[in-house]
Amino acid sequence: MAFCFRRAQRILKTDEFSSVFRLRRVRSNAWFQVYVAPNQLGHARLGLVVSKKTAKRANRRNYMKRVIRDTFRQHPDRAAGVDFVVRVRAPFDRAGRPEAVEALRALFARLSSCRVSSSR
């Protein structure tokens, strides 16, 4: 298992985020909303949205992003050719991390099991 999260595995540009949001395939729970869209690449990509409304302090937002990236990287059966955008709905800290990670893994598992098609 690779321990790095390469630039090619990230969604960075606004139009890439917009294309995922536009498709409106979303699953959510109390912690996260995960949007999914197919891509033409041979690998999965991840985009993160953690607003100031969710956590005022930058160090808390960065911690949440770090945990989400690590969970995505360790998720063994993520679908190839799919873009995931994770939006944090509720803040979590070190104490709430195990529960949040488990909720995110459940969402990734649910989304990996359903087929994402390019048609509406």
Secondary structure in CASP SS format (residue, H / E / C, confidence):
PFRMAT SS
TARGET T0000
AUTHOR 0000-0000-0000
METHOD secondary structure of the structure
MODEL  1
M C 1.00
A C 1.00
F C 1.00
C C 1.00
F C 1.00
R C 1.00
R H 1.00
A H 1.00
Q H 1.00
R E 1.00
I C 1.00
L C 1.00
K C 1.00
T H 1.00
D H 1.00
E H 1.00
F H 1.00
S H 1.00
S H 1.00
V H 1.00
F H 1.00
R H 1.00
L H 1.00
R C 1.00
R E 1.00
V E 1.00
R E 1.00
S E 1.00
N C 1.00
A C 1.00
W C 1.00
F E 1.00
Q E 1.00
V E 1.00
Y E 1.00
V E 1.00
A E 1.00
P E 1.00
N C 1.00
Q C 1.00
L C 1.00
G C 1.00
H C 1.00
A C 1.00
R E 1.00
L E 1.00
G E 1.00
L E 1.00
V E 1.00
V C 1.00
S C 1.00
K C 1.00
K C 1.00
T C 1.00
A C 1.00
K C 1.00
R C 1.00
A H 1.00
N H 1.00
R H 1.00
R H 1.00
N H 1.00
Y H 1.00
M H 1.00
K H 1.00
R H 1.00
V H 1.00
I H 1.00
R H 1.00
D H 1.00
T H 1.00
F H 1.00
R H 1.00
Q H 1.00
H C 1.00
P C 1.00
D C 1.00
R C 1.00
A C 1.00
A C 1.00
G C 1.00
V E 1.00
D E 1.00
F E 1.00
V E 1.00
V E 1.00
R E 1.00
V E 1.00
R C 1.00
A C 1.00
P C 1.00
F C 1.00
D C 1.00
R C 1.00
A C 1.00
G C 1.00
R H 1.00
P H 1.00
E H 1.00
A H 1.00
V H 1.00
E H 1.00
A H 1.00
L H 1.00
R H 1.00
A H 1.00
L H 1.00
F H 1.00
A H 1.00
R H 1.00
L H 1.00
S H 1.00
S H 1.00
C C 1.00
R C 1.00
V C 1.00
S C 1.00
S C 1.00
S C 1.00
R C 1.00
END
